[in-house]
Amino acid sequence: MSTSTPTLSHLDESGQVRMVDVIAKTDSERVAIATAGIRMNAVAYGLLTQPGRGKGEVLNTARVAAILAAKRCAELIPLCHSLPLSFVGVEFALDDAAHRIDILATCRTSYKTGVEMEAMMACSVAALTIYDMCKAADKGIVIEQVRLKYKAGGKSGEWRND
C-alpha cells in the first residue's frame, strides 16, 4: 500500500502552473462517465414535458451541445489536453415528482490521458443548454451535482463514485 502524499499534477516543484507532460505515457482505452442534475419549477417542467411540445427539441439541443462541449473541452479548460474522442454519449432521465432531469455523459478515447473533464464538460453544457431554453418559464432553475461517476483506463485503473 502506497503511503505517498498526493500532489497537484498541474503544479511544478516550485508551485508554478504547468501542463502535464504525457509523452511518456502509452495510449490505452479510457472511459469516463459523469452526471449532473437540473431542477426547475412545476410550470417550466410541465412546459418541457408537455406531449408533442418541448421535450424532444430541448433535450436533443442539449445533447448536441454536450457533444460539442466535450469535443472542445481543451479550448475552455486551460491545462486540458486535446483528445481524440472516439465516443460521446448523452442520456437524460426525467423525474416527474422532483421536476428534475438527470444527465449522464459517457466519453471514450484511446489516448495517453483520461476523459473525465470531457464527460463533466458535456454534463455541464447540457444542463446550461436546458437552463437557457427553459429560463423564460423559471429563472430559479438549479444545476446541481456535476460529478464524475466512473472512470477506467490508464495507470490509475478503475474508479467509481458510489
N, C-alpha and C positions, 0 to 999 in steps of 0.2 A: 504494500500500500504506500503510495507516494505521500510524503508529508510536505512537499514543496508549497511555498506560498504562491497563490495566484498572482498574475501580473496583468496589466492592461497592455494588450498586444499592439495597440496603436500609439504607444509612447515608447521612445527610445530610453536608453540607460540614463540620460540626463533629463528626462521628462518632457522632451520635445515631441510634438506630433509627427507621426510618420505613417506611411502606407506600409502594410505588412508585405514583405518580400516573399512571394510564394513560388519563386522559380525552382527551388529545390524539391518542391512537393510533386508527387506524381498524381496524374489525373485519376479520379475514382468516381464511381457513381454516387451521387449525393441527392438527397431529397429533404425538403423541409415542408412542414405543414403549420400554418398559422391560423389563428381565429380572431374574430372581433365580433362585437355586437353593436346594434344600433336600436335605441328605444325612442318611440315617439308617442304623441298623444293619440287618443282613440279616433279623433277626426282624421288626422293625417294617415294613420294606419288603415282606416276604413276606405279612404280615397285610394290609397296604394293597392289595397287588396280587392277593391270592388270588381266583380266579374266583368270581363270584357274591357277593363279600363287600364289603369296604370302599371299593374304589377309586371307584366311582361316587358314593357318598354323601360321602366325604371331599372329592373334587375338586369336586363340584357345590356343596358347602357353601363351600369355599374360593373358588369362582368368584363366588358371590353375595356373600360377604363382601368380596371385592376390588372388586366393582362399587359396593357401598355405601360402601366406604372412599374410592374415587375421588370419589364424589358429595359426600362430607363432608370432603374434604381441608382446606378453608379453616377448618373448625372445630378442626383439630388443629395446623396449621402457622400460627403467629400472623400472618405477613405475607402469606400467600397470598390471592389474590383469589377470591371466589366466582365460579365459571364455569358458564355454561350448557352442560353437556356434551351433545353430540349422539350420542356413542357411547362405550361402554366394552366392550372385548372381552378375554377372558382365555383363554389356551390353556395346556395342560400337555403336556410331553413326558417320558416315563419312560425312564430309563436303568437297565436291569436290572443291568448289570455294576457300576455305581457306586452302586447303591441311591440314586439321585438323581432328583429331579423338577425339571425346568426350567420356570419360569413366564415367560410372555410376556404383557404387558398393553399394549393399544393404546387410547389415548384421543384423541377428536376433538372439536373445537369450532369455531365461527366466532365469534371474540371478539377482544379487544384484547391479550390476553396468552396465553402458551403453556400447555400441559397436561402439562409434564414432571413436575411434582410429583404430579399426579393419577395418572399412569402408574406412578411409583415407589411411591406410596402403595398402589396396587392390588396390586403385586407383594409389597410388604412384608406387607400384611394377609393376602393369600392364603397366604404362607409361614407366618405366625404361626398361621393357622387350621389348616393341615396339622399344624404342631407341636402345637397344642392337642389335636387329635384323635388323634395318634399317640404322645404323650408317655408314655402308660401302658406302651408297649412299648419306649420308648427315651428316656431323659431327656437323652441326649447328642446329640440332633438338632442339626444345624448349618444355620443360614440363612446364605447367602453370596452375594456378588457382586450385591447390589442396585445396578443402574446404569441410566442412560439409554443406550439403544442407538441411537435415531434421533429426530430432531425435524425438522419442516418448518413453514414459515409465518412470518409476521411479518418484521420488519426484518432479522433475522439469517439468514433463509432456511433452507436445508437443512444439517443437520449429522449426521454418522454417527460412531459409536464402534466402529470395527472392531478 
